[in-house]
Amino acid sequence: MSDAPARITDFKVLVFDVYGTLADWETGIYEELKPMLSRYRQSAGWSRKEVLEAFTAVEADLQAKFPSLLYSDLLAKAHEVMEQTLRASAGEALEGAGLDSSGASTSDQSAPVPLGEAHIRFGQSIKNWSIFPDSSAALHALSKHYKLVVLSNVDRQSFSHTLAKLSEGGSTAFAPESYSPPESEEYWFPQRNPGSKSPFTLVLTAQDVQSYKPALHGFKVALDVIHKDAALLNTPKDRVLWVAQSLSHDIEPANRLGVTGVYINRRGAYMGFPSGAEPHYAWKFETLGEMAEAVEKA
């Protein structure tokens, strides 16, 4: 790889993490878990940090075991596993069991056990998660200077709700079909939808790449498409910036592939920090809005 450009404006494509960077993942998870956690003495008094750490441990385990499981189903399963653990600690009888090889919930290997309504509701809660106040305006400003790409640990249908919010400045007054994911196309180019105001040229989800970050496979797919697709200017990886709040899920794996990172240090975040030394990143901003302002000045 040739030396990376010295100026932030010398890059051509920005790849974004979404949940934690553009959308308030932590608040969304925390608020949606509270009703279940409040029912158990062990977890009723957990701090926000304790809640998020407990959830992330379960989520990461499921993502590693079942990389092809839709994220909405994985969220539902994580909710179920957390409740099973709490009930076991409280000495209550458990219902349900683990996942079979296809990711289905089973009590034995022949009889499926439906997830409870509360678990399913949690799995579908992404549509309720808020975007950060600066995200939409900053993305539209950055899209004047770069092609924007998403690689997110989510499924297409769940992401469509967040895409609409990011595209429309948080407004709910939009045509849903403008942000509906494609049913059959290999890749999702949301700007091709009639009426779409998407700042993103390409959206890749865990559903598309069949893996969850920080596994490198999704990063390699994203970089390959960016390099080969004319809509993304056939951009090589030394002209790609990886923009994320999570150092462990995004910046560190990008480093391993020789891709320059931009760290968005969202204040109050608990998740996404490595256990060891911080990976290298070329720029650090407190918000995406601050990054957009720096680009405009440059």
C-alpha positions as CSV (number, residue, x, y, z in Angstrom):
1,M,0.0,0.0,0.0
2,S,1.3,3.5,-0.8
3,D,1.5,6.1,1.9
4,A,-1.8,7.4,3.1
5,P,-2.7,11.0,2.1
6,A,-1.6,13.5,4.6
7,R,-4.8,15.6,4.4
8,I,-8.2,14.4,5.4
9,T,-9.6,15.9,2.1
10,D,-7.3,13.7,0.0
11,F,-9.4,10.6,0.7
12,K,-12.3,9.6,-1.6
13,V,-14.5,7.2,0.4
14,L,-15.7,7.2,4.0
15,V,-16.9,3.9,5.5
16,F,-19.1,4.3,8.6
17,D,-20.0,2.2,11.6
18,V,-23.6,3.2,12.5
19,Y,-24.7,2.0,15.9
20,G,-22.5,3.9,18.4
21,T,-21.2,6.3,15.8
22,L,-24.3,7.7,14.0
23,A,-27.1,6.2,16.2
24,D,-27.3,6.0,19.9
25,W,-27.0,2.3,20.3
26,E,-26.1,2.3,23.9
27,T,-29.2,4.3,25.0
28,G,-31.4,2.2,22.7
29,I,-30.1,-1.1,24.2
30,Y,-30.2,0.2,27.8
31,E,-33.8,1.6,27.7
32,E,-35.2,-1.5,25.9
33,L,-33.5,-3.9,28.5
34,K,-34.7,-2.1,31.6
35,P,-38.2,-3.6,31.7
36,M,-36.8,-7.1,31.8
37,L,-33.9,-6.3,34.1
38,S,-36.2,-4.6,36.6
39,R,-38.0,-7.8,37.3
40,Y,-34.9,-9.5,38.9
41,R,-33.3,-8.5,42.2
42,Q,-29.9,-9.2,40.8
43,S,-30.1,-6.8,37.9
44,A,-32.7,-4.2,39.1
45,G,-29.9,-2.0,40.5
46,W,-27.4,-2.4,37.7
47,S,-25.8,0.7,36.4
48,R,-25.9,1.6,32.8
49,K,-22.3,0.4,32.4
50,E,-23.1,-2.9,34.0
51,V,-26.2,-3.4,31.8
52,L,-24.3,-2.7,28.6
53,E,-21.3,-4.8,29.6
54,A,-23.6,-7.8,30.4
55,F,-25.5,-7.4,27.1
56,T,-22.4,-7.0,25.0
57,A,-20.8,-10.2,26.4
58,V,-23.9,-12.2,25.4
59,E,-24.2,-10.5,22.0
60,A,-20.5,-11.0,21.1
61,D,-20.8,-14.7,22.0
62,L,-23.8,-15.1,19.8
63,Q,-22.3,-13.2,16.9
64,A,-19.2,-15.4,16.9
65,K,-21.3,-18.6,17.1
66,F,-24.0,-17.6,14.5
67,P,-22.5,-15.1,12.0
68,S,-25.4,-15.7,9.5
69,L,-28.2,-15.1,12.1
70,L,-30.2,-12.0,11.3
71,Y,-29.4,-9.2,13.8
72,S,-33.1,-8.8,14.8
73,D,-33.2,-12.5,15.7
74,L,-29.8,-12.3,17.4
75,L,-31.0,-9.4,19.5
76,A,-34.1,-11.4,20.5
77,K,-31.9,-14.4,21.4
78,A,-29.6,-12.2,23.5
79,H,-32.6,-10.9,25.4
80,E,-33.7,-14.5,26.0
81,V,-30.2,-15.6,27.1
82,M,-29.9,-12.7,29.5
83,E,-33.3,-13.5,31.1
84,Q,-32.5,-17.2,31.3
85,T,-29.2,-16.4,33.2
86,L,-31.0,-14.1,35.6
87,R,-33.8,-16.6,36.2
88,A,-31.2,-19.3,36.9
89,S,-29.4,-17.1,39.4
90,A,-32.8,-16.5,41.1
91,G,-33.4,-20.2,41.2
92,E,-36.4,-20.2,38.8
93,A,-37.1,-22.9,36.3
94,L,-35.9,-22.1,32.8
95,E,-37.9,-22.2,29.6
96,G,-36.4,-22.5,26.2
97,A,-32.9,-23.6,25.4
98,G,-30.0,-22.8,23.1
99,L,-29.7,-22.4,19.3
100,D,-29.4,-25.3,16.9
101,S,-27.1,-25.2,13.9
102,S,-29.4,-23.0,12.0
103,G,-29.8,-20.5,14.8
104,A,-33.4,-21.7,15.8
105,S,-34.3,-21.8,19.4
106,T,-34.9,-25.4,20.6
107,S,-35.7,-27.4,23.7
108,D,-34.3,-30.5,22.1
109,Q,-33.1,-31.0,18.5
110,S,-36.5,-31.6,17.1
111,A,-39.1,-29.3,18.8
112,P,-38.7,-25.6,18.2
113,V,-39.5,-23.3,21.1
114,P,-40.9,-19.9,20.0
115,L,-39.3,-16.9,21.5
116,G,-41.5,-15.0,23.9
117,E,-43.1,-11.8,22.8
118,A,-40.8,-9.7,25.0
119,H,-37.8,-11.2,23.3
120,I,-39.2,-10.6,19.8
121,R,-40.1,-7.0,20.7
122,F,-36.6,-6.3,21.9
123,G,-35.2,-7.8,18.6
124,Q,-37.4,-5.4,16.7
125,S,-36.5,-2.3,18.8
126,I,-33.9,-0.9,16.4
127,K,-36.6,1.2,14.8
128,N,-36.9,3.0,18.1
129,W,-33.3,3.9,18.5
130,S,-32.5,7.6,18.1
131,I,-29.8,9.0,15.9
132,F,-27.3,11.5,17.4
133,P,-28.4,15.1,16.8
134,D,-25.4,15.9,14.6
135,S,-25.4,12.8,12.5
136,S,-27.8,13.6,9.6
137,A,-26.5,17.1,8.9
138,A,-22.9,16.0,9.1
139,L,-23.4,13.1,6.8
140,H,-25.1,15.3,4.1
141,A,-22.2,17.8,4.5
142,L,-19.6,15.0,4.1
143,S,-21.4,13.5,1.1
144,K,-20.5,16.7,-0.8
145,H,-16.8,15.7,-0.6
146,Y,-16.8,11.9,-0.3
147,K,-18.7,8.8,-1.3
148,L,-20.2,7.4,1.9
149,V,-20.5,3.7,2.7
150,V,-21.9,1.7,5.6
151,L,-20.7,-1.5,7.1
152,S,-22.9,-2.3,10.1
153,N,-23.6,-5.2,12.4
154,V,-27.3,-5.2,11.5
155,D,-29.8,-6.7,9.0
156,R,-31.2,-4.8,6.0
157,Q,-34.8,-4.4,7.3
158,S,-33.8,-3.1,10.7
159,F,-31.3,-0.7,9.1
160,S,-33.9,0.8,6.8
161,H,-35.5,2.6,9.8
162,T,-32.2,4.1,10.8
163,L,-31.4,5.0,7.2
164,A,-34.6,6.9,6.9
165,K,-33.8,8.9,10.0
166,L,-30.2,9.6,8.9
167,S,-31.4,10.7,5.5
168,E,-34.3,12.8,6.6
169,G,-32.7,14.6,9.5
170,G,-34.6,12.5,12.0
171,S,-38.0,13.3,10.5
172,T,-40.7,10.6,10.3
173,A,-42.5,12.3,7.4
174,F,-41.1,10.3,4.5
175,A,-42.2,7.6,2.1
176,P,-41.1,4.2,3.6
177,E,-40.5,2.8,0.2
178,S,-37.8,5.3,-0.4
179,Y,-35.7,3.5,2.2
180,S,-36.8,-0.1,1.7
181,P,-34.0,-2.5,1.3
182,P,-33.7,-4.5,-2.0
183,E,-35.2,-7.9,-2.0
184,S,-32.8,-9.7,-4.3
185,E,-29.9,-7.4,-5.3
186,E,-26.5,-8.5,-4.0
187,Y,-25.7,-5.0,-2.8
188,W,-27.8,-2.2,-1.5
189,F,-27.4,1.2,-3.3
190,P,-30.0,3.3,-1.4
191,Q,-29.6,6.4,-3.6
192,R,-31.2,4.5,-6.4
193,N,-34.6,4.3,-4.6
194,P,-37.0,7.0,-6.0
195,G,-37.4,9.8,-3.5
196,S,-34.4,8.7,-1.4
197,K,-32.3,11.4,0.3
198,S,-29.7,8.9,1.5
199,P,-26.2,10.3,1.9
200,F,-24.9,6.7,1.5
201,T,-23.9,5.3,-1.9
202,L,-23.6,1.7,-0.5
203,V,-24.9,-0.1,2.5
204,L,-23.5,-3.4,3.6
205,T,-24.9,-5.2,6.6
206,A,-24.0,-8.3,8.5
207,Q,-26.8,-10.0,6.6
208,D,-25.0,-9.1,3.3
209,V,-21.5,-10.2,4.3
210,Q,-22.6,-13.1,6.6
211,S,-20.3,-12.1,9.4
212,Y,-20.2,-9.7,12.3
213,K,-17.5,-7.2,13.1
214,P,-14.8,-7.3,14.2
215,A,-14.3,-10.4,12.0
216,L,-12.3,-9.2,9.0
217,H,-14.5,-10.8,6.3
218,G,-17.0,-7.9,6.1
219,F,-14.1,-5.4,5.9
220,K,-12.6,-7.2,3.0
221,V,-16.0,-7.4,1.2
222,A,-16.5,-3.7,1.7
223,L,-13.0,-2.8,0.4
224,D,-13.4,-5.1,-2.6
225,V,-16.7,-3.5,-3.6
226,I,-15.4,0.0,-3.1
227,H,-12.4,-0.8,-5.3
228,K,-14.3,-2.5,-8.1
229,D,-17.5,-0.4,-8.3
230,A,-17.6,2.7,-10.5
231,A,-20.2,4.3,-8.3
232,L,-17.6,4.3,-5.6
233,L,-14.9,5.7,-8.0
234,N,-13.0,2.4,-8.0
235,T,-11.2,3.6,-4.9
236,P,-8.2,1.7,-3.5
237,K,-8.0,1.2,0.2
238,D,-5.3,3.9,0.7
239,R,-8.0,6.4,-0.2
240,V,-10.6,5.0,2.2
241,L,-11.2,6.3,5.7
242,W,-12.9,4.1,8.3
243,V,-15.0,6.3,10.6
244,A,-16.2,4.8,13.9
245,Q,-16.8,5.2,17.6
246,S,-15.8,1.6,18.3
247,L,-12.1,1.1,18.5
248,S,-12.4,-2.7,19.0
249,H,-15.1,-3.4,16.4
250,D,-13.9,-1.1,13.6
251,I,-10.7,0.9,14.0
252,E,-8.5,-2.0,15.1
253,P,-9.7,-4.4,12.3
254,A,-9.3,-1.6,9.8
255,N,-5.8,-1.1,11.0
256,R,-5.0,-4.8,10.4
257,L,-6.0,-4.3,6.8
258,G,-4.0,-1.1,6.3
259,V,-6.9,1.3,6.3
260,T,-6.7,4.7,7.9
261,G,-9.1,5.3,10.8
262,V,-11.0,8.3,12.2
263,Y,-12.1,7.9,15.8
264,I,-15.5,9.6,16.8
265,N,-15.1,9.8,20.5
266,R,-18.8,9.9,21.6
267,R,-18.8,11.2,25.2
268,G,-20.4,8.8,27.7
269,A,-19.9,5.7,25.6
270,Y,-18.9,2.5,27.6
271,M,-18.6,0.0,24.8
272,G,-16.1,-0.5,21.9
273,F,-12.9,0.0,23.8
274,P,-10.1,-2.6,23.5
275,S,-8.7,-4.3,26.6
276,G,-5.2,-3.4,25.6
277,A,-3.5,-0.5,23.9
278,E,-5.6,1.8,21.6
279,P,-5.2,1.1,17.9
280,H,-3.8,3.8,15.7
281,Y,-6.1,6.4,14.1
282,A,-5.2,9.4,12.1
283,W,-7.9,11.8,13.3
284,K,-10.0,12.1,16.4
285,F,-13.2,14.1,16.8
286,E,-15.8,14.4,19.6
287,T,-18.7,14.3,17.2
288,L,-19.3,13.7,13.5
289,G,-20.4,17.3,13.3
290,E,-16.9,18.3,14.4
291,M,-15.4,16.1,11.7
292,A,-17.7,17.7,9.0
293,E,-16.6,21.2,10.1
294,A,-12.9,20.2,9.9
295,V,-13.4,18.9,6.4
296,E,-15.2,22.1,5.3
297,K,-12.3,24.2,6.7
298,A,-9.8,22.0,4.9
